[in-house]
Amino acid sequence: MNGSILTDIKKMLGIMEDDESFDLDITIIINDAFHRLNQLGVGPTKAFSITSKDDMWEDFWGNLDEIATVPTYIYLKVKSVFDPPSGGAADAISRMIDEKEWLLNADCDPTDDETEIINLSPLWGDDDEESE
C-alpha cells in the first residue's frame, strides 16, 4: 500500500471512497491506532496522525516494506471499533491485533545483535573479591 491511509482503510471496510459520512469517526480511530504504534516504538519518534485523505502511508514511514503489516494492523484496530464483529470473530480479531503488536514491536526493537552488552558485575563486585 502506498496510497492514502484514509482511503485504503475505507476500502478495506467496504466504504466507497466518495462516501465521507464516516471520515471523522474513522480518522479518530486511525489516529488512536497510530498512537498505540508510537507507544510500541513503531514508526517515527513523534506520534503520527492523519487529518484527511491526503495523508499517505509513506508519510508515516518512508519505506513501509520494513513494517508491511502496519496497514493490516491499522485496519484491524479500526474494524474492531468502527464495525466490530460478534462472537468468535471478535476474539479472532483481538488475537490478530495482539499478534501484530508483538511482531511490530519485535521488528522495530532498537536492540539487535550489534548492541553492546553492559556488564553489571562491577556494580556488585566479583565473587572472587569477596573471598579474599
C-alpha atoms as one frame of an Amber mdcrd trajectory, in Angstrom:
protein
   0.000   0.000   0.000   1.377   3.338  -0.929  -1.745   5.445  -1.242  -3.965
   7.389   1.078  -4.256   5.937   4.565  -7.871   7.003   4.994  -8.926   5.847
   1.520  -7.218   2.459   1.886  -8.789   1.792   5.289 -12.223   2.830   3.997
 -11.854   0.427   1.073 -10.885  -2.385   3.460 -14.015  -1.610   5.490 -16.165
  -1.717   2.341 -16.866   2.031   2.305 -16.803   3.866  -1.021 -14.071   6.482
  -1.346 -16.558   9.283  -2.104 -18.690   8.474   0.971 -17.357  10.937   3.546
 -20.088  10.393   6.152 -17.808   8.328   8.413 -14.454  10.013   7.696 -14.252
  11.761  11.078 -15.037   8.565  13.009 -12.558   6.507  11.004  -9.858   9.194
  11.222 -10.135   9.310  15.018  -9.779   5.530  15.276  -6.861   5.514  12.810
  -5.085   8.145  14.907  -5.707   6.100  18.049  -4.063   3.102  16.334  -1.081
   5.225  15.267  -0.750   6.450  18.854  -0.631   2.828  20.044   2.079   2.070
  17.473   4.053   5.019  18.819   3.758   3.594  22.346   5.120   0.313  20.981
   8.099   2.098  19.422   6.885   1.625  15.853   7.232   4.472  13.380   8.564
   7.976  13.818   9.589   9.094  17.292   6.918  11.810  17.264   3.385  10.385
  17.309   1.894  10.320  13.813  -1.665  11.300  12.948  -3.753  11.930   9.875
  -6.220  14.706   9.137  -7.548  13.825   5.690  -7.299  11.537   2.694  -4.185
  13.494   1.684  -2.087  11.713   4.333  -0.173   8.820   2.775   1.397   5.649
   4.171   4.836   6.912   3.160   4.252   9.960   5.401   4.181   7.570   8.355
   7.184   5.519   7.354   9.197   6.213   4.215   9.812   2.540   3.421   6.731
   0.672   4.595   8.224  -2.592   3.306  10.183  -2.809   6.565   6.960  -2.874
   8.561   4.480  -4.033   5.926   1.974  -5.265   8.482   1.150  -1.713   9.658
  -1.804  -1.249   7.255  -3.278  -4.573   8.351  -2.817  -3.598  11.997  -4.480
  -0.202  11.443  -7.366  -1.879   9.593  -7.902  -4.442  12.366  -7.895  -1.720
  15.040 -10.403   0.361  13.061 -12.587  -2.667  12.272 -12.662  -3.721  15.930
 -14.037  -0.314  16.978 -15.927   1.007  13.935 -17.551  -2.233  12.746 -16.952
  -4.866  15.417 -17.860  -8.437  14.561 -19.646 -10.612  17.059 -18.756 -13.837
  18.811 -15.701 -15.787  17.765 -14.811 -13.343  15.009 -14.307 -10.587  17.590
 -11.993 -12.851  19.566 -10.062 -13.719  16.404  -9.576 -10.046  15.527  -8.445
  -9.302  19.072  -5.867 -12.104  18.900  -4.679 -10.872  15.488  -4.230  -7.348
  16.891  -2.195  -8.714  19.800  -0.047 -10.749  17.414   0.541  -7.775  15.092
   1.519  -5.596  18.057   4.029  -8.189  19.219   5.502  -8.645  15.732   5.713
  -4.918  15.035   7.329  -4.301  18.385   9.860  -7.059  17.703  10.552  -5.738
  14.180  11.178  -2.227  15.480  13.100  -3.171  18.630  16.100  -0.847  18.780
  18.251  -3.601  20.231  19.901  -6.017  17.859  22.853  -8.373  17.632  25.295
  -5.478  17.407  24.133  -3.880  20.649  26.845  -3.800  23.292  26.010  -5.907
  26.321  26.543  -3.978  29.519  28.460  -5.860  32.176  26.864  -5.088  35.535
  29.104  -7.289  37.664  31.417  -4.407  38.717  28.413  -2.846  40.457  28.090
  -5.799  42.796  31.660  -6.930  42.903  33.202 -10.246  41.952  32.673 -13.411
  43.933  36.477 -13.791  43.921  36.959 -10.430  45.630  34.585 -11.385  48.462
  36.596 -14.492  49.293  39.818 -12.539  49.741
